Amino acid sequence: MQLQMYWEVQYMNMHDYLMTVSEQIRCRRAWPMIEKELRDHIEDQKIDCMAEGMTEKEAETLRIAELEWMKERDQAAARAAEASPVPQNQTLESRRAMAEETRVRCYELMEEYEEILERMPDGAASE
């Protein structure tokens, strides 16, 4: 199965995201617990975003995209560590890759959510 990249996930709703994740879990007995944990996490984060001025759809889209992005960031860090020929440098390379992925994502979020940030109440974005 082709994994979806975080920028493709922005058009998914929570149900579609949870189904995509479930297809990647081998132990079917664990799925109900994993689904509940993911659903609760997305809902909690969505409520926080809505309290800061996002619509429900915007908040859900952001939360799902962030979960997918974190997975991609961690995979990039693992690849960077594995590529280092010196074992002592693996942690450094992993952290460097994570920092770069995070830097790029911050700029993407600023561009993508600039309109939302502008309509947030004063001070809400800085809390």
Buried (B, 14 or more C-beta within 10 A) or exposed (E): EEEBEBEEBEEBEBEEBBEBBBEEEEEEEEBEEBBEEBBEEBBEBBEEBBEBBBEEEBBBBBBBBBBBBBBBBBEBBBEBBEEBEEEEBBEEBBEBBBEBBEEEBEEBBEEBBEEBBEEBEEEEEEE
